Amino acid sequence: MFSDHELIASLGCASVLNMPVRWRGRTLGSLNLLHEAGWYAEDDVAACLPFAQLTLPALLAPADL
């Protein structure tokens, strides 16, 4: 799913957790975490949510700042 998938694989990253960053019903971006194969489990989704939300100020800031 990544345009640089060959580089990612060469770094040993074979597992990914993609967390959408949403605000008021709109998806503003995605937090993408990569690691070795089998690293992420279902419990990691809930643990990742607060970190995805921490990206909101940067995603909501005017682009010309």
C-alpha positions as CSV (number, residue, x, y, z in Angstrom):
1,M,0.0,0.0,0.0
2,F,3.1,2.3,0.3
3,S,4.8,3.6,-2.8
4,D,8.2,3.0,-1.1
5,H,7.2,-0.6,-0.1
6,E,10.6,-2.0,-1.3
7,L,12.5,0.3,1.0
8,I,10.2,-0.4,3.9
9,A,10.6,-4.2,3.4
10,S,14.4,-3.8,3.2
11,L,14.3,-2.2,6.6
12,G,12.6,-5.2,8.0
13,C,9.2,-3.6,8.4
14,A,6.6,-6.3,7.7
15,S,3.8,-5.2,9.9
16,V,1.8,-2.0,9.9
17,L,-0.9,-0.3,12.0
18,N,-2.8,2.4,10.1
19,M,-4.9,4.7,12.3
20,P,-7.2,7.2,10.7
21,V,-7.1,10.7,12.2
22,R,-10.6,12.1,12.2
23,W,-12.2,15.3,13.2
24,R,-16.0,16.1,13.1
25,G,-16.7,13.2,10.8
26,R,-13.8,14.0,8.4
27,T,-10.7,12.0,7.9
28,L,-7.8,14.4,7.9
29,G,-4.9,12.0,7.7
30,S,-3.5,8.7,8.9
31,L,-0.9,7.7,11.5
32,N,1.1,4.8,10.1
33,L,3.2,2.7,12.4
34,L,5.7,0.1,10.9
35,H,7.6,-2.7,12.7
36,E,8.8,-6.2,12.3
37,A,6.4,-9.0,11.3
38,G,3.8,-9.9,13.9
39,W,4.5,-6.9,16.1
40,Y,1.0,-5.4,16.2
41,A,-2.1,-7.0,17.8
42,E,-5.7,-6.0,18.2
43,D,-5.1,-4.3,21.5
44,D,-2.6,-1.9,19.9
45,V,-5.4,-0.2,17.9
46,A,-7.0,1.2,21.1
47,A,-3.5,2.1,22.5
48,C,-2.7,4.0,19.3
49,L,-5.9,6.2,19.3
50,P,-4.7,8.9,21.8
51,F,-1.5,9.3,19.7
52,A,-3.4,9.7,16.5
53,Q,-5.5,12.4,18.2
54,L,-2.4,14.3,19.3
55,T,-1.7,14.9,15.6
56,L,-4.9,17.0,15.2
57,P,-3.4,20.4,16.0
58,A,-0.9,20.0,13.2
59,L,-3.5,18.7,10.8
60,L,-6.0,21.5,11.6
61,A,-3.4,24.4,11.6
62,P,-3.5,26.7,8.5
63,A,-1.0,25.5,6.0
64,D,0.7,29.0,5.7
65,L,1.9,29.0,9.3
